[in-house]
């Protein structure tokens, strides 16, 4: 069960009709033309290969499947990836991945 701070943020987000990523600690994935992917609020890279990149998003793991992947930027909360994206797959774990 989320703590009172998380419930307060959730209520404020709903009451003010803000997008979930404005106050809540959720991830945003932007894929442009199936070639460039930006993942905001990523907690870390789990696997980097030419055909798959896997990221820890907290309660989910995002697997990006395709070809010729290259990680072009990694910051404390953002990852940029280029390559040919074929599929995005979310695996919800209910707890943070390590």
Number of C-alpha atoms within 10 A of each C-alpha: 5 7 7 9 9 14 13 13 16 15 12 14 17 12 9 8 9 13 10 15 13 10 13 16 13 14 18 14 15 12 15 11 9 14 16 18 20 17 20 19 20 24 21 20 17 14 11 15 14 14 16 20 20 19 21 21 26 21 13 19 23 21 19 22 20 19 16 14 21 18 17 10 11 14 12 10 13 17 21 17 20 19 19 20 22 13 11 15 12 13 12 14 11 9 9 13 16 11
